[in-house]
Amino acid sequence: MNFVARRRFAFALIVVIACAQLAGNAFAQSAQGPDLSYTYTNNSPAYPAGDGPMIVFSSKNSVFVRNGSSKPLANLAQSDGFKSFTSDSDLDDALLAKADLLVIINAYDRDEYKNFPAMTPPSAFSDEEIERVRKWVEGGGNLLVLADHAPLGGGSSKLAEAFGFTFLNGHVAETKSADAGYSHVIINFTPENGLAANTPVTDGSMGRKPIEHFFAFGGQAFIPASGAISLLTIPDGWSAIFTYRIFEEMKSAPRIDASGMSQGSILEYGKGRIGMFGEAGGFTAQTSPEGKFGFNTVEGAENPEFILSLLRWLAHYQPKG
């Protein structure tokens, strides 16, 4: 997005924020949880078992991580030789020193988010934590942020902003479905539908097969940082809807065109690397009263290939030969 386009978007965003009303309750995550029956057979791991880089999952202000929903992602990473553990501590130097890759998923302030418009949620992290993480990445640390639909990912907005990303929060939905009053939020990303094929994550450079498919189960759109590569670009005909109450306010909530924005990007930042994604469901295996969703479904069955390639890229993996 060039300077003029950014200025125009910023103006539109100000208008949206000005007219946005506070929404009601968020989607609860208490009714869903990890599908621990899911297994993935990795026939070509990057590292010997337990000998790869250390992934730290931060559970600070994350219901998603605390209820175990990140466990299938951790298991998938471990199948590739990565080590991992979960920490509820602040993002301090002691924690960062243990991490080769820091993973933050759906961090948000459960008590305060209702007091803010959907576009401007409160940060789940202090300014000091954010600056500490920024310097850590700049010096060679690696960061993966999964920030879902409002309010679940909104607490990471300020963290994302420190690296030049602009979260829209709310929800991304197909415009024609929103006009009709129902929510169509899943996107089947393919090379013909927003998936970037010629990137180090998707072109086979990481020792996995070239990526042809990533299935997203809903989330938000964002504007990538300057220099970032959008792996998952929102197709034409999709909108960003600024509300916590997507079903109740589908037609009435403020919205803007999200076509051409991103739902997943990567960035080289100093000596470190960043993966920024506006969707979490496609990165794990979940169960809910409505059934399964994530990479434990037929639609999402190819997502692990994408995820493993992404984790390898974030870890600066170099395939042998």
N, C-alpha and C positions, 0 to 999 in steps of 0.2 A: 504494500500500500504506500503510494507516494505521499509527499508532504501535503499537497492540496487535498488529496483524498482523506488523509488523517484529520486535517482541519475540518473538513465537512462532516466527517464522522463524529468528531468531538462536539461540534455544534449540535448535531442530531442527538447525541447522547445527553447533552445538557438538557435539551427539551424533554427527552424521555424521563430523566431523573426528576425534573421539576414537576411533571404531571403524574409520576408514579405514586400510588398509594401503598401504605403498609399492608402487607398481606397477612393472612392468618397462619394457621399451623403448617409446618413443613411435612413432607412425606416422612413417615416414621420408618426407621430401619429395624425396629425391634421385631417385626414379623418375618424378617428374612435372615438368612444365615448361610454359612458356607456349606457347600456340598462336599463333605469329606469322603464320600464314596468315590469321587472322581479320581482317576489315576491317568497319568500320561507316560507313555513309553518313549523315552529319549534314547535313540539308538546311536547318537553321535554327540555325546556331551562335550562341552568346551574344555572342561577341566576334570581331573580325577575327583572322585566323590569327596566332598568336604575340603577340597584343596583350592577352591576358587576365591574370588574377592568376597569381602564381607558386605552383606546388605543389611542395613538397619531400618526396620519399619518403625516409624514414630507413631505411638498411640496417643500422643498428647492431643486432647480435644478431638479425638477421632473415634466415634462410635463404631465406625466400619472396622477399624483395626482391633478395637477392644473386644468386639463380639466375635472375633475370629474370622471375619469375612476376607481378610487378606491371606489367610492360611493357604488356600489353593494356589495363590500367586507365589508364596514362599516355597511351597512344595515343587512347583514348576521350576523355579530358579534352582532349587537344590538338585533337581534331576539333571541340571547342566553343570553341576559341580560347585555352584555358589554356596557360601555359608550365609546364615541369616539369624537375626534375633530381633525381638521386639522390645522397645524401650518407651516408658511413659515419662521420662525425664525431660527437662527443658533442653532446647537445642543449644547446648553449651559446648565448650571446647573439648571437654572430656568425652562427650558422646561422639562428636565429629571425628575425634582422633581414632575412634574404633571403626569408622565407616569408610569403605571404599565407595559405596553407593548409599545415599540416604533416600528413603521412600516415604512420601507423605501422601496420605489418601483421605480425602473428604474431611479435612480438619475444619471445624466451625465452632462458634460459640453458641452452644445450645440455649443459653439463658438470655442472650442479648440480641440475637439476630432479628427477632420480631420488631425490635425498636428501630430498625433501619430499613430503607427501601431495598428492594431486591438487588439493585445495581451497586449499592454501597454497603455491603455487610461489614460487621466488625472483624478485625483481624484475630485469628486464633493464636498469633505469635506476636511477641513484643518487638518493638523497633530494634532492640539490641540483638535479639535472636535472628531477626531477618538480616541485619548487617553482618552478623557473625557467619551465617550460612553463605551470604553473598561472597564474602572474602574467602571462605573455605573453598567454594567452587572456583573462584578466580585463581586460587593457588593450586588447584588440581583435584578438588573433590568433585563428586558427580551426584546429580540430583534428579529424581523422578517424582513428579507431582501429578497425581490423579485427582481432579477436582470436578466433581459431578454437578448435576443440576442443583438449583437453589433448594435449600440453603447449604447443601452438604459440602460443596467445594468452596463456598464463598469466603471462608476464613483464610484461604490461601491466596486471596486476591492481592493483598499487599506484598506478600512474598513474591508472587509472580511479577508484580509491577517493578520490584527491585531489579529484575533481569530484563525488563522492557516489554513484558507481555501485558495485555489488557484483557482481563476477564470480563465477559458480559453478564455472567451469572444468570439467574432466571433459568429458562429452558430453551432449547432449540427444537423446533417442531416444523413439520411440513406445512407450508403456508395454506395450501388448499384444505388441509384437514382442520387447521385452526379456524379457518373461515367457516367451516361447516360445524364447528363446535366439538370436535373430537381430537384426541391427541395421537398423532403418528410421529413417534420420536426415534424409531430405529433407523439406522442408515447402514446399508450394505456397501461398504467402500470397496471399489474395484478400480483398476486402472481407467476404466471408462466412467467412473463415478466418484472421483475425488481422491483416489489412492495414488500417491506419487510412486512411480515404479523405479525411477533411476536415482535412488538414494542409497547411501551405505547401509541403511537398515533393510531396504526392500529389494535390493538388486542381487542378493546372494553373496555379498562381500564378507558377511560375518560367518560363513561356513554353513549356513542353513540354505534351504532352497529359496529361490526368488519368491517374493510375496505377491500373491494375486488377489487377496481377499482379507478384509478385516471387518467384522460385524460389530457395530456399536449399538448398545441397547438403550440409548437416551443420554442426555447430558446437556452441556452448555457449549456455546461458541466463544471463541476469543480471537483477538488480533495478535498475531505472532510478533515477537521482537524483531528489530532490524537484524538481518543476517540469519534469521532462523529459516529452517526448511520445513514447510508444512507437509507432513506425511499424509494427513487426513484433512482434505479441504471440503468444507460444506458445499454441497451441490446447489445448483440453481433451484429456486422455489422453496427455500427454507427460511424461517424467521427466528429471531431471538425474541422471546416473550418474557417480559420482566415481571415475574410474579413468583411467590412461594406457593400459590394455590392454582396450579395449572388447570385442574379439572373445573373448578368453580369460575375461574376468570379467563378461560381460554379465549373468548371473544373480546372481553372488555379490557384486558391488561394492555399496557403500552407494548409496542413491538417495533422492531426494525428488520430490514432485510439482512439475513446472515449469509447469503450466498457469497462464496469466495473467501469467507473467514475460515478459521481452522478449528478442528477438534483434536488435533494432535500434531505437535511440532517438536523438532530437535534443534539444539543450538550449541555451538562451541563457544564457551565463555571463559576467556583467559586460558588457563591450562586444563580447565574442567569441562564437563559436558552436562547438558540439561535435556530431559525429556518432559514436555509439558502437554498434558492431555485433559480434555474437558469431559471425560467419560471414564467411569470406573468399572461398570458392569462387565465390559468385554475383557477385562484383565483378571477375572476370577471366575469361579464356579459357584453359583448361588442356588438356593432353593427359597421359594416363597409360597404363600397360599395359592398363587396363580400357577405355580409350576417352576421348572428350572429356567435359569437364564445365565448366560456367560459362556465360557468355552466348554461347558458340559452339555451343550445343545448341538443339534445338527447344524444350525446356522453359524454358531461360533466355534465349530470344531477346528477351524484352521487358525484361530487367533493365537494359540500357543506358539506357532511358528513365527509369527510377527513379534510376539512378546520376547521370545528367546533371542531373536536377532536384535531387538531393541536393547535388552539387557547387556548383550555382548558389546554392542556399540558403546553404551554408557560406560562399560568397564574397560574400554580401550583394548578389547580383545583383538588379537592378530592371528588368524587361522594359519596353521602350519602348511608349508608348501605353497 
